[in-house]
């Protein structure tokens, strides 16, 4: 607050009460709106983004509360002028304590008279610094005794520049109160000059900004945590994509196998990533020509997302390929695959379909583990193959998986897919939507044309989970 020594300065006219009241009303409405949004916001401490958002809400509310009380002070005018020095009462009476936690309890003022070496503090400053109100105020020489050692040079420079070079004070330092609590104080002040131009006194307003700085640190820390979380997620996503691309056959265009003889299957596949998650799921498809001339066809889905799931998917796919190459039939292969999933350190569940196509007899032997059955299209119509018994991979130890056989004809089209290919539909509805594509498949010349038809129908739809589709067309 201005010193009585600068009373010759022209005083600024206070703003009209009505205009300040309007600003107070706007501030309080905005504070209420921010508080309402904060209450409605999710409060999941495990989500770095939500922690950061909540810290920003708290900081905004803190600053709006301060603005509200600043405007109230502006409306109500300055506090009463204290009695003149010569009229000091016989007994010293400490100013009344403001409400704890209010802005008034966090803003104090002081004046140091360099001519008389006297100091004058407001009651709020005693509260901020934790000093006994009956004790005399500290002089400028004594004030550093409250300041933390690492901040003392900063305070010394500010006071020296003010007293010697008449510079304004605007800086912060930390004080250690008698109760052991550390407070951050923001000090603003300026020198008051005597008639001869020398510095007669210095006045300052000191504000306790501890809560404000804590809120700002919380915003900074949660922002840094969010950045680290995003960087980790990006790195994990990149690693999962690289792992997926390394183990899955290329899905852009037709799948080509190193056939030893005439081509018996025309193959195409497509992978559809989730539109709601940046993480890679555990869906896979595979087509592999085996040593005896048979062809392995498989699709599957390991629950979860991320690098660990992509790694688990790669392990299962490698196991499927190895066992199929060794001549293991689909039913037995599923039982062994279930043992592998059951023995993993990280519990997981998965579903899969494994087919072995024998081109000499055009016979399809297949088994499934809790997975949608393949769809067979022939002559412009389609049907779902009857599923042999088989539970989810990892659901129970020692599970037995039945095996079924289907005889195919030239021109038949087999469609294997994972859950989520048709978003927003249960399994029965998804099957019906896919079977409705039979007339369009009949007119397609190649498997890739059929895969393109599936993408045109379902590829642009928002999906919560990854999906893939594998199409095999019997050519001879």
Beta strands, then each sheet from edge to edge (+ up, - down):
strand 1: 107-113
strand 2: 118-121
strand 3: 169-176
strand 4: 182-193
strand 5: 199-208
strand 6: 254-255
strand 7: 265-272
strand 8: 281-289
strand 9: 295-305
strand 10: 350-358
strand 11: 363-369
strand 12: 375-378
strand 13: 381-384
strand 14: 404-407
strand 15: 413-417
strand 16: 467-474
sheet 1: 2+ 1- 5+ 4- 3+
sheet 2: 6+ 7- 16+ 15- 12+ 13-
sheet 3: 8+ 9- 10+ 11- 14+
end
